[in-house]
């Protein structure tokens, strides 16, 4: 039996309620330097990484629900995450 987890925040996928567990998040602000002085596009533009997995309302992994996710669900989950972090991350 899989291990129960606690959601970082609640969301929905295709209208089905679920929990989201954030596995990794990182934000790198743009350097502010001119493009010619930056070694990578990420240094010039900045970079953001967000990884998560889906759990059901009981706290168990919900891979069956994750496969139903489309791009609009992913965008909404990302926006839900940013809202949940608004007090901690001003960007």
C-alpha positions as CSV (number, residue, x, y, z in Angstrom):
1,X,0.0,0.0,0.0
2,X,1.3,3.5,-0.9
3,X,2.2,6.0,1.7
4,X,-0.3,8.7,2.7
5,X,0.8,12.3,2.0
6,X,-0.4,15.8,2.9
7,X,-1.3,18.2,0.1
8,X,0.5,21.5,-0.2
9,X,-2.7,22.9,-1.6
10,X,-6.0,21.7,-3.1
11,X,-6.9,21.8,-6.8
12,X,-9.0,20.1,-9.5
13,X,-8.1,18.1,-12.6
14,X,-10.9,17.8,-15.2
15,X,-13.3,19.0,-12.4
16,X,-12.2,16.2,-10.0
17,X,-11.0,17.5,-6.6
18,X,-7.4,16.5,-5.7
19,X,-4.4,17.6,-3.7
20,X,-1.1,18.8,-5.1
21,X,2.3,17.9,-3.5
22,X,5.1,20.2,-4.7
23,X,8.2,18.2,-5.3
24,X,10.5,21.0,-6.4
25,X,10.3,24.7,-7.0
26,X,13.1,27.1,-7.9
27,X,13.1,30.7,-9.2
28,X,16.1,32.5,-10.6
29,X,15.6,36.2,-11.3
30,X,16.9,37.7,-14.5
31,X,20.5,38.9,-14.1
32,X,19.8,42.4,-15.4
33,X,22.9,42.3,-17.5
34,X,22.9,42.8,-21.2
35,X,22.5,39.6,-23.4
36,X,26.1,39.7,-24.6
37,X,27.4,39.4,-21.1
38,X,25.2,36.5,-20.1
39,X,26.4,32.9,-20.5
40,X,23.0,31.3,-20.8
41,X,19.5,32.4,-21.8
42,X,18.4,31.5,-18.3
43,X,20.8,34.0,-16.9
44,X,19.4,36.7,-19.1
45,X,15.7,35.9,-18.9
46,X,15.6,34.2,-15.5
47,X,14.3,30.7,-14.9
48,X,11.5,29.0,-13.0
49,X,11.1,25.3,-12.3
50,X,7.9,23.7,-10.8
51,X,7.4,20.0,-10.3
52,X,4.5,18.4,-8.5
53,X,2.5,15.2,-8.2
54,X,-1.2,14.6,-7.6
55,X,-2.8,12.9,-4.6
56,X,-6.5,12.0,-4.0
57,X,-8.5,13.5,-1.2
58,X,-7.5,10.7,1.1
59,X,-3.8,11.5,0.6
60,X,-2.7,8.7,-1.7
61,X,-0.9,9.0,-5.0
62,X,-3.3,9.5,-7.9
63,X,-1.4,8.7,-11.1
64,X,-4.7,7.7,-12.7
65,X,-5.8,11.3,-12.3
66,X,-2.5,12.8,-13.3
67,X,-2.8,11.2,-16.8
68,X,-6.1,13.0,-17.3
69,X,-4.4,16.4,-16.9
70,X,-4.3,18.7,-19.9
71,X,-2.4,22.0,-20.4
72,X,-5.2,24.1,-18.9
73,X,-5.1,22.0,-15.7
74,X,-1.3,22.4,-15.5
75,X,-1.6,26.2,-15.9
76,X,-4.3,26.4,-13.3
77,X,-2.3,24.3,-10.8
78,X,0.7,26.5,-11.4
79,X,-1.4,29.6,-10.7
80,X,-2.9,28.0,-7.6
81,X,0.7,27.3,-6.4
82,X,1.7,30.9,-7.0
83,X,-1.4,32.1,-5.1
84,X,-0.6,29.7,-2.2
85,X,2.9,31.2,-2.1
86,X,2.0,34.9,-2.5
87,X,3.0,35.7,1.1
88,X,6.3,34.0,0.7
89,X,7.4,34.7,-2.9
90,X,6.7,38.3,-4.1
91,X,7.5,37.4,-7.8
